[in-house]
Amino acid sequence: MKKDEVPQDTSNLETAKMKELCYAVDENGSYTTVNSSGWKPKTIALSQAIEEINERIEAARKRVLNNETSPIEYYMEYHKMDPSILASYVNMWSCQVKRNFKPSIFKRLPRKTLQKYADAFDISLEQLKDITKHGN
């Protein structure tokens, strides 16, 4: 793609005041870098992915409020993690993290374990235990 053909479509990057670095060919036929504000197909895909993430966060929030899962799952989704990523942050096995999703297990977790989760999510213990205190 030539330097003057790099897409400059409106995208989520613009609202975040960011640009994407792309490679293009300049007037001399050499590769150079060019900032792009977005490309419509990529913007659509990114918007769909963000929408799906928000749906997963909301579904986890509802499950917590219905006592079907622990706040750990909600915060994991909110921070765009999966059990294996979260496990690496709290120095546990992913199966342990998944087990801690059970409300009955969560209620019995020692303070030290809860603090690991709170630290991983950069929240207080109070916020970890009660998602209604989480300031979205």
N, C-alpha and C positions, 0 to 999 in steps of 0.2 A: 504494500500500500504506500502511496506517495504521502509525503509530509502534509500536503494541503488536503488530503482525502481522509485524514483521521477523524472519526466520528466525534461530533460535539453535541450529541443529543442531550436533552434534559434528563437527569437521573438523580438517584438518591445521593450520589456523591456530591452533587451541587449543593443540596440542602445541608450537607455536612461540611461544606466549604473545602472539599477535597478534590483532587484530580487524580486520574489514573495515568501512570506512565506507560506509554506504548512505543514500540519501535516502528519506524517508518523510513522510507528512502527519501533522501533530500535531492536537491537539484543536480548534484554531482553524481548521483547514483550510490552514495554511501549511506550506510545505516546510521540513523540518529534517533534520539528520543524526543517524543512529543507528548505534551499533556493533553488528556482527553477528559471532557466533563461527563462522558457517557456514550453508550451505544445502545440503541433501543432494545434489541433482543436480550442483551445482558441485563438491562434495567428491568425488563419484564421478569426474567428468571430470578433476579435478586429480590424483587418485590414479592414474588410468589413464595420464595424461601422464607422471607421475613414474616409473611402472613402465616405460613405453616408453623414457624417457631412460636409466634404469638398465640396460635390456637393450642399448641402443646402446653404453653405456660398456663393458659386459662383453664385447660382441662385438668392440669395438675393442681391448680389452685382450688378448683371445685372438689377434687378428690380429697384434698386436705380438709376442706371445710366440712365434707361429709364423713370424715374420719375413715377414709378408705386407704389413705397413704399418709406418710409422715411429711412434715415440712421440708425434709431433706430433698425429696423428689421435686417439690416446687422450686426450691432454690437452685437445684441442679439444672432444671429446665430454664429458669430465669437467666442463669449465667452461661447458657448455651454449652453445657457439659453433657457427657454421658457417664454411666457408672464407672467405666475404666479411667476416664480422665479425673473424675472426682476422687476415685480411689488413690490415684497417684498423689493428689494434693493432701489427702488425709492419712497417707501411709497405711492403707488397708488393702485387702483384696476386693475386687469388684463384687464378688458374691457377698461379702460382708456389708458393703454399701447397700446392695439390693435388699439384704435382710433388714437393714435399718430403715427401709421404706415402710415396714410394717408398723402401724401405730402402737401396737402392744410392745414391740421391741424398742421403738424409739423412746417411749415413756420410761423405760428402765435403763437407758444408756447412762453411763457415768458422766459426770460433769466434764471430765478430761476429754472424753470422746466428743461430747457436744461442742466443747470449745474448739476442737480441731475443725469441726464442720463450720462453726461460726467464723473462725479465722479464714477458712478457705473461701467463704462467701463474703468476707469483709463486713460482717454484721455482728450485732450483739447477741448474747445468749437469749435475751428476752425476745428479740426479733426472730431468732431461729425457732423458738418454741411457739410463737404466735405470729403467723404470717400477716395478720391484720395490722400489725405494728410495723410492717415493712413499708418504707416510703418509696413507692415506685417512682 
